[in-house]
Amino acid sequence: MTGSKHLLVTSRARVLLDCGLFQGHRAESSRLNRTLPVELGDLDAVVLSHAHLDHSGALPVLVKHGYRGPIYTTPATRDLCAPMLEDSAGIQESDARHITKLIARGVALDPVEPLYTHDDVVATLGLVIGVPYRRPPTTIAPGVTVMFLDAGHVLGSAIVVLDIEDVERGARVRLAFTGDLGRPGMPILRDPEVASNIDVLVTESTYGDRLHPPIVQSHEALAAAITRTAARGGKVIIPAFALERAQELLLVLGQLRARGAIPEIPIFVDSPLATKVTDVFRLHPDCYGRDAFTLVNGGTAFEFPGLVHVTDVEQSKAIDLDPGPAVILAGSGMCEGGRVLHHLRTFAENPKTTIVLVGFQAENTLGRRIAERRPQIKIFGLMHELHADVISLDGFSAHADQAGLLAYAEAVHPRTVVLVHGEPPAQNALAAKLRGRGFTDIHIPVAGDRVAIGRAPGQG
């Protein structure tokens, strides 16, 4: 579900699609993130679909191991990678220092070594080449060109369209890789674009077994949760992905505040990364839908009375010391790092607290354990009782649901569908629905599997 990496191999070229971090069980994730399943010497290029860390976060690991080739992505994703990867390196170093302190106090934990440093991030950014949406195909390796279409998932997210010619095998293939596919009708971005004349569709399947409720329904549920929690004097903790989800929440919270749907309590954005990402949003109106373009130009999209952007650690600590009600948006979205862990450590045992989950929680993450309402959760190596109210609002998801994935596959109409980036129940359910709609060549690979996609002209 995380750690997205897909290697395209022809007789003349090797291209890596995405290079993300695994998230989940710490020991397993660390092992997977420290090893690379590709031979760097033969790698011609990397293509990045978007800046979320489960798709981009291992790029500095690739560079640390010696990769010096080009990394192709959209200009917005290029600009987002700077704060996203720098923050990732900083969190790793901070968490390593914290674990070291706990070990010094006698806590039985294994020491942690950061995956990469600031210098590795700087070296990575120097390799990134921005290619705008819908530009004529760019040659990135022998016999391979790329074009980007808008995926509608997060700012700069791309559907990667590859035209592949393998002369030795006499094969030509047009492949579309969705990265993460967005939903139509979202408040900031445009709807996903449909790729044409596609032979092979490699698509995510995160929500392949479920449907999202209407997004307005989630807005009202969020307002109700904030109102209830404020009435009992508690904190609302929202683990939020700094990219896209935080900006969408700011837009929604501002609208709820403006029409009096939530009480006038402080709303803290306790994520320096989210603040930096919001600044990048302002630089890329080329990625907005029409309504969002008007709001951003008017200066009302991400700012409203009562909103406080928290910059330093002391301000963050002060939030936990204040006895009054508040809303706290903090990273990370799956509760695997960042400042949200400190707020959860303080408030998870308090029944006045409400934890609002607004994104997918991968297997073996702290966020998944909270979503499952485990009686105890481990934070910084120590167990805590979970007495907080927990609410999951899937309507905020930036991923296409089952209906959206099916509609996109039918619009593209490839001969082959490869389902990736999803848990087995979701993939199997989506595959069954696809077969019911006439798709016969469907693959669900696991790590290390190879799927043959090339066919010579005239083979059908």
C-alpha positions as CSV (number, residue, x, y, z in Angstrom):
1,M,0.0,0.0,0.0
2,T,3.0,2.3,0.6
3,G,6.5,2.4,-0.8
4,S,5.4,2.7,-4.4
5,K,8.1,1.6,-6.8
6,H,7.5,0.2,-10.3
7,L,10.3,-0.7,-12.7
8,L,9.8,-0.6,-16.5
9,V,12.3,-2.8,-18.4
10,T,12.8,-3.0,-22.1
11,S,15.7,-4.4,-24.1
12,R,17.2,-0.9,-24.2
13,A,15.9,0.9,-21.2
14,R,15.1,0.8,-17.5
15,V,12.8,3.5,-16.0
16,L,11.6,3.6,-12.4
17,L,8.1,4.9,-11.8
18,D,7.9,6.5,-8.3
19,C,10.3,5.8,-5.4
20,G,8.4,6.0,-2.2
21,L,8.9,5.2,1.5
22,F,7.2,2.3,3.2
23,Q,5.1,3.2,6.2
24,G,3.9,0.8,8.9
25,H,5.6,-1.5,11.3
26,R,8.8,0.3,12.2
27,A,11.3,-2.6,12.0
28,E,9.9,-3.9,8.7
29,S,9.6,-0.4,7.2
30,S,13.2,0.4,8.2
31,R,14.4,-2.8,6.6
32,L,12.5,-2.1,3.3
33,N,13.4,1.5,3.1
34,R,17.1,0.9,3.6
35,T,17.3,-1.6,0.6
36,L,16.6,-0.8,-3.0
37,P,15.1,-3.4,-5.3
38,V,16.8,-1.9,-8.4
39,E,20.2,-1.9,-9.9
40,L,21.3,1.7,-10.1
41,G,23.9,1.2,-12.8
42,D,21.4,0.3,-15.4
43,L,18.7,2.8,-14.4
44,D,18.1,5.4,-17.2
45,A,15.6,7.7,-15.5
46,V,13.1,8.1,-12.7
47,V,9.5,9.4,-13.2
48,L,7.7,10.8,-10.2
49,S,3.9,10.9,-10.2
50,H,3.5,13.2,-7.2
51,A,5.1,14.5,-4.0
52,H,3.5,12.3,-1.3
53,L,6.2,10.6,0.6
54,D,4.9,7.1,-0.1
55,H,5.7,7.9,-3.7
56,S,8.6,10.3,-3.5
57,G,10.2,9.8,0.0
58,A,12.8,7.3,-1.0
59,L,14.3,9.4,-3.8
60,P,17.1,10.6,-1.4
61,V,17.9,6.9,-0.6
62,L,18.3,6.3,-4.3
63,V,20.6,9.2,-4.6
64,K,22.5,8.3,-1.4
65,H,23.2,4.9,-3.0
66,G,24.7,6.6,-6.1
67,Y,21.9,7.4,-8.5
68,R,22.8,10.5,-10.6
69,G,20.3,10.3,-13.5
70,P,17.3,12.6,-14.2
71,I,14.1,12.6,-12.2
72,Y,11.1,13.8,-14.3
73,T,8.0,15.2,-12.7
74,T,5.6,18.2,-13.0
75,P,6.8,21.7,-12.0
76,A,4.5,21.8,-9.0
77,T,5.7,18.4,-7.8
78,R,9.3,19.6,-8.2
79,D,8.6,22.6,-6.0
80,L,6.8,20.5,-3.4
81,C,9.6,18.0,-3.2
82,A,11.9,20.6,-1.6
83,P,9.9,21.1,1.6
84,M,8.5,17.5,1.7
85,L,11.8,15.7,1.5
86,E,13.6,18.3,3.7
87,D,10.9,17.8,6.4
88,S,11.2,14.0,6.0
89,A,15.0,14.2,6.7
90,G,14.4,16.5,9.6
91,I,11.8,14.2,11.2
92,Q,14.0,11.2,10.9
93,E,16.9,13.0,12.6
94,S,14.6,14.4,15.3
95,D,13.0,10.9,16.0
96,A,16.5,9.4,16.1
97,R,17.6,11.9,18.7
98,H,14.4,11.3,20.8
99,I,14.9,7.5,20.7
100,T,18.5,8.0,21.8
101,K,17.3,10.0,24.8
102,L,14.8,7.3,25.8
103,I,17.5,4.7,25.5
104,A,19.7,6.8,27.8
105,R,16.9,6.8,30.3
106,G,16.8,3.0,30.3
107,V,13.9,2.4,27.9
108,A,14.5,-0.9,26.0
109,L,14.5,0.4,22.4
110,D,16.8,-0.2,19.4
111,P,18.7,2.8,18.2
112,V,17.5,4.5,15.0
113,E,19.7,5.8,12.1
114,P,18.1,8.4,9.7
115,L,17.6,7.0,6.2
116,Y,19.1,10.2,4.7
117,T,20.2,13.7,5.6
118,H,19.8,17.3,4.3
119,D,22.8,16.8,1.9
120,D,21.1,13.8,0.3
121,V,17.9,15.9,-0.2
122,V,19.9,18.7,-1.8
123,A,21.6,16.3,-4.2
124,T,18.2,14.8,-5.1
125,L,16.6,18.1,-5.9
126,G,19.4,18.9,-8.2
127,L,18.3,16.0,-10.4
128,V,14.6,16.9,-10.7
129,I,13.4,18.2,-14.1
130,G,10.0,19.8,-14.3
131,V,7.8,19.0,-17.3
132,P,4.4,20.8,-17.5
133,Y,1.1,19.0,-18.1
134,R,0.2,18.1,-21.7
135,R,3.5,19.0,-23.2
136,P,4.5,17.0,-26.3
137,P,6.2,13.7,-25.3
138,T,9.7,14.0,-23.8
139,T,12.3,11.3,-24.5
140,I,13.6,10.0,-21.2
141,A,15.4,6.8,-22.2
142,P,16.1,4.9,-25.4
143,G,12.6,4.1,-27.0
144,V,10.7,5.7,-24.1
145,T,8.9,9.1,-24.0
146,V,6.8,10.6,-21.2
147,M,3.8,13.0,-21.1
148,F,2.0,14.2,-18.0
149,L,-1.8,14.6,-17.5
150,D,-3.5,16.0,-14.5
151,A,-4.4,13.2,-12.0
152,G,-6.5,15.5,-9.8
153,H,-5.1,13.9,-6.6
154,V,-2.8,16.5,-5.1
155,L,-1.2,19.7,-6.4
156,G,1.0,18.7,-9.3
157,S,-0.1,15.0,-9.3
158,A,0.3,13.4,-12.7
159,I,-1.0,10.5,-14.7
160,V,2.2,9.3,-16.4
161,V,1.7,8.4,-20.1
162,L,4.6,6.4,-21.5
163,D,5.1,5.6,-25.2
164,I,7.4,2.6,-25.3
165,E,9.1,1.1,-28.3
166,D,11.2,-2.0,-27.9
167,V,12.9,-2.6,-31.2
168,E,14.5,-5.9,-30.3
169,R,11.2,-7.4,-29.4
170,G,9.3,-5.6,-32.1
171,A,6.8,-4.2,-29.6
172,R,5.1,-0.9,-29.1
173,V,3.1,-0.1,-26.0
174,R,1.3,3.0,-24.7
175,L,1.1,2.7,-20.9
176,A,-0.7,5.0,-18.4
177,F,0.4,5.0,-14.8
178,T,-2.1,6.8,-12.5
179,G,0.1,7.3,-9.5
180,D,-2.7,8.1,-7.1
181,L,-5.9,8.9,-9.0
182,G,-8.0,11.8,-7.7
183,R,-11.7,12.3,-7.3
184,P,-13.9,14.5,-9.5
185,G,-15.6,17.5,-7.9
186,M,-13.0,18.3,-5.2
187,P,-12.7,21.8,-3.9
188,I,-9.2,22.8,-5.1
189,L,-8.0,20.8,-8.0
190,R,-9.3,19.9,-11.5
191,D,-10.8,16.6,-12.3
192,P,-8.5,13.8,-13.5
193,E,-7.8,13.8,-17.2
194,V,-8.5,10.7,-19.3
195,A,-5.5,9.3,-21.2
196,S,-6.2,8.1,-24.8
197,N,-5.2,5.2,-26.9
198,I,-3.8,3.3,-23.9
199,D,-2.8,-0.4,-24.1
200,V,-1.8,-0.9,-20.5
201,L,-3.3,0.9,-17.4
202,V,-1.3,0.6,-14.2
203,T,-3.7,2.0,-11.6
204,E,-3.8,2.4,-7.9
205,S,-6.6,0.5,-6.0
206,T,-6.6,2.0,-2.5
207,Y,-10.4,2.3,-2.3
208,G,-11.2,-0.5,-4.7
209,D,-13.6,-2.1,-2.3
210,R,-15.6,0.9,-1.1
211,L,-17.5,4.0,-2.0
212,H,-16.9,7.5,-0.5
213,P,-19.8,9.4,1.1
214,P,-20.5,12.8,-0.4
215,I,-17.9,15.3,0.6
216,V,-20.5,17.7,2.0
217,Q,-21.6,15.0,4.4
218,S,-18.0,14.8,5.8
219,H,-17.9,18.6,6.1
220,E,-21.0,18.5,8.3
221,A,-19.7,15.5,10.3
222,L,-16.5,17.5,11.0
223,A,-18.5,20.5,12.1
224,A,-20.5,18.3,14.5
225,A,-17.4,16.7,16.0
226,I,-15.8,20.1,16.6
227,T,-18.9,21.5,18.2
228,R,-19.4,18.4,20.5
229,T,-15.7,18.4,21.6
230,A,-15.6,22.2,22.2
231,A,-18.8,21.9,24.4
232,R,-17.0,19.4,26.7
233,G,-13.8,21.5,26.7
234,G,-11.7,19.0,24.7
235,K,-9.2,19.2,21.9
236,V,-9.9,18.0,18.3
237,I,-6.7,16.4,16.9
238,I,-6.7,16.0,13.1
239,P,-3.7,14.0,11.8
240,A,-3.4,15.7,8.4
241,F,-1.2,15.1,5.4
242,A,0.7,18.4,4.9
243,L,0.2,18.1,1.1
244,E,-3.4,18.7,-0.1
245,R,-5.4,17.4,2.9
246,A,-4.2,20.3,5.2
247,Q,-5.0,22.9,2.5
248,E,-8.5,21.3,1.9
249,L,-9.2,21.3,5.6
250,L,-8.2,25.0,5.9
251,L,-10.6,25.8,3.1
252,V,-13.4,23.8,4.7
253,L,-12.8,25.1,8.2
254,G,-12.7,28.7,7.0
255,Q,-16.1,28.2,5.3
256,L,-17.6,26.5,8.4
257,R,-16.3,29.3,10.6
258,A,-17.7,32.0,8.2
259,R,-21.2,30.5,8.4
260,G,-21.1,29.9,12.1
261,A,-21.2,26.1,11.8
262,I,-18.4,25.7,14.3
263,P,-17.6,27.6,17.6
264,E,-15.0,30.3,17.6
265,I,-12.2,28.3,19.2
266,P,-8.5,28.5,18.2
267,I,-7.5,26.4,15.1
268,F,-3.9,25.6,15.1
269,V,-1.9,24.4,12.1
270,D,0.9,22.7,14.0
271,S,2.9,21.7,10.9
272,P,5.7,23.9,9.5
273,L,5.6,21.7,6.5
274,A,1.9,22.3,5.9
275,T,2.6,26.1,6.0
276,K,5.4,25.7,3.5
277,V,3.3,23.6,1.2
278,T,0.5,26.2,1.4
279,D,3.0,28.8,0.2
280,V,3.8,26.5,-2.8
281,F,0.1,26.2,-3.5
282,R,0.0,30.0,-4.0
283,L,2.7,29.7,-6.7
284,H,0.7,27.2,-8.9
285,P,-2.7,28.6,-9.8
286,D,-2.2,26.6,-13.0
287,C,-3.2,23.5,-11.1
288,Y,-6.5,24.9,-9.6
289,G,-10.1,24.4,-10.6
290,R,-11.9,27.6,-11.4
291,D,-13.6,28.1,-8.0
292,A,-10.3,27.6,-6.0
293,F,-8.5,30.0,-8.4
294,T,-10.9,32.8,-7.5
295,L,-10.6,32.1,-3.7
296,V,-6.8,31.9,-3.8
297,N,-6.5,35.1,-5.8
298,G,-8.9,36.8,-3.3
299,G,-6.7,35.7,-0.4
300,T,-9.5,33.9,1.5
301,A,-8.7,30.3,0.7
302,F,-6.2,29.4,3.4
303,E,-6.6,32.2,6.0
304,F,-9.4,33.2,8.3
305,P,-9.9,34.7,11.8
306,G,-8.8,32.4,14.6
307,L,-6.3,30.4,12.5
308,V,-2.8,30.2,14.0
309,H,0.2,28.8,12.2
310,V,2.5,27.3,14.7
311,T,6.2,27.7,13.8
312,D,8.5,26.7,16.6
313,V,8.5,23.8,19.1
314,E,7.8,26.0,22.2
315,Q,4.5,27.2,20.5
316,S,3.6,23.6,19.8
317,K,4.2,22.6,23.5
318,A,2.1,25.6,24.6
319,I,-1.0,24.2,22.8
320,D,-0.9,21.1,25.1
321,L,-0.6,23.3,28.2
322,D,-3.6,25.4,27.4
323,P,-6.7,23.9,29.1
324,G,-9.2,25.3,26.7
325,P,-10.8,23.7,23.6
326,A,-9.0,23.9,20.3
327,V,-8.6,22.2,16.9
328,I,-5.1,21.0,16.1
329,L,-4.1,20.0,12.6
330,A,-0.7,18.3,12.7
331,G,1.4,15.9,10.6
332,S,1.8,13.2,9.8
333,G,-1.4,11.9,8.3
334,M,-0.9,8.3,9.3
335,C,0.6,9.3,12.7
336,E,3.9,7.8,11.9
337,G,6.0,10.9,12.7
338,G,5.8,14.6,13.3
339,R,4.2,16.8,15.9
340,V,0.9,14.9,15.9
341,L,2.6,12.2,18.0
342,H,3.3,14.7,20.8
343,H,-0.3,15.8,20.9
344,L,-1.5,12.2,20.8
345,R,0.8,11.4,23.7
346,T,-0.7,14.2,25.7
347,F,-4.4,13.8,24.8
348,A,-5.1,10.2,23.7
349,E,-6.0,9.1,27.2
350,N,-8.4,12.1,27.8
351,P,-12.1,11.2,27.0
352,K,-12.8,14.8,26.2
353,T,-10.5,14.5,23.2
354,T,-11.7,13.7,19.7
355,I,-9.3,12.3,17.1
356,V,-10.6,12.9,13.5
357,L,-9.0,10.7,10.8
358,V,-9.4,12.3,7.4
359,G,-7.2,10.0,5.2
360,F,-6.4,6.4,4.5
361,Q,-4.5,4.7,7.3
362,A,-2.2,2.0,6.0
363,E,-1.8,-1.4,7.6
364,N,0.6,-1.5,10.7
365,T,0.6,2.3,11.1
366,L,-0.4,4.1,14.3
367,G,-3.2,5.7,12.4
368,R,-4.6,2.3,11.5
369,R,-4.5,1.2,15.2
370,I,-6.3,4.4,16.2
371,A,-8.9,3.9,13.5
372,E,-9.4,0.3,14.8
373,R,-9.9,1.8,18.3
374,R,-7.3,-0.4,19.9
375,P,-7.5,-0.1,23.7
376,Q,-3.8,0.7,23.8
377,I,-1.5,2.4,21.3
378,K,2.3,2.8,21.3
379,I,3.7,6.3,21.0
380,F,7.5,6.9,21.1
381,G,8.0,3.3,22.3
382,L,5.6,3.7,25.3
383,M,2.0,2.3,25.6
384,H,-0.9,4.7,26.2
385,E,-4.6,4.0,26.9
386,L,-6.8,5.2,24.1
387,H,-9.9,6.9,25.7
388,A,-10.3,9.6,23.1
389,D,-13.3,9.6,20.8
390,V,-12.2,8.5,17.3
391,I,-14.0,9.5,14.1
392,S,-13.0,8.4,10.5
393,L,-14.2,10.7,7.7
394,D,-13.4,8.9,4.4
395,G,-15.3,11.6,2.5
396,F,-12.2,13.8,2.7
397,S,-10.1,11.2,0.8
398,A,-8.3,12.6,-2.3
399,H,-8.3,9.0,-3.8
400,A,-10.9,7.8,-6.3
401,D,-13.2,5.3,-4.8
402,Q,-14.4,2.1,-6.4
403,A,-16.8,3.9,-8.7
404,G,-14.2,6.4,-9.7
405,L,-11.6,3.7,-10.4
406,L,-14.1,1.7,-12.6
407,A,-15.2,4.8,-14.4
408,Y,-11.6,5.8,-15.2
409,A,-10.7,2.3,-16.5
410,E,-13.8,2.3,-18.7
411,A,-12.9,5.7,-20.1
412,V,-9.3,4.7,-20.8
413,H,-10.4,1.2,-22.0
414,P,-7.0,-0.5,-22.0
415,R,-6.5,-4.1,-23.1
416,T,-4.5,-4.8,-19.9
417,V,-5.1,-3.5,-16.3
418,V,-2.5,-3.8,-13.6
419,L,-3.7,-3.1,-10.0
420,V,-1.1,-1.7,-7.6
421,H,-1.0,0.4,-4.5
422,G,-3.8,-1.2,-2.6
423,E,-4.4,-3.9,0.0
424,P,-5.5,-7.3,-1.2
425,P,-9.2,-7.1,-0.3
426,A,-9.5,-3.8,-2.2
427,Q,-7.6,-5.1,-5.2
428,N,-9.6,-8.4,-5.4
429,A,-12.9,-6.5,-5.1
430,L,-11.9,-4.1,-7.9
431,A,-10.7,-6.9,-10.1
432,A,-14.0,-8.7,-9.8
433,K,-15.9,-5.5,-10.8
434,L,-13.6,-5.0,-13.7
435,R,-14.2,-8.5,-15.0
436,G,-17.9,-7.9,-14.7
437,R,-17.5,-5.0,-17.1
438,G,-15.6,-6.9,-19.7
439,F,-11.9,-6.6,-18.7
440,T,-10.2,-9.9,-19.1
441,D,-6.5,-9.2,-18.8
442,I,-6.1,-8.1,-15.2
443,H,-2.9,-8.5,-13.0
444,I,-2.5,-8.0,-9.3
445,P,1.3,-8.2,-8.7
446,V,3.0,-8.4,-5.4
447,A,6.5,-7.2,-4.6
448,G,9.1,-8.6,-7.0
449,D,6.5,-9.9,-9.6
450,R,7.0,-9.2,-13.3
451,V,4.2,-8.5,-15.7
452,A,4.8,-8.8,-19.5
453,I,3.1,-5.9,-21.2
454,G,4.7,-5.8,-24.7
455,R,3.1,-7.2,-27.8
456,A,4.4,-7.0,-31.3
457,P,2.2,-5.1,-33.9
458,G,-0.4,-7.4,-35.3
459,Q,-0.6,-9.7,-32.2
460,G,-4.0,-8.1,-31.2
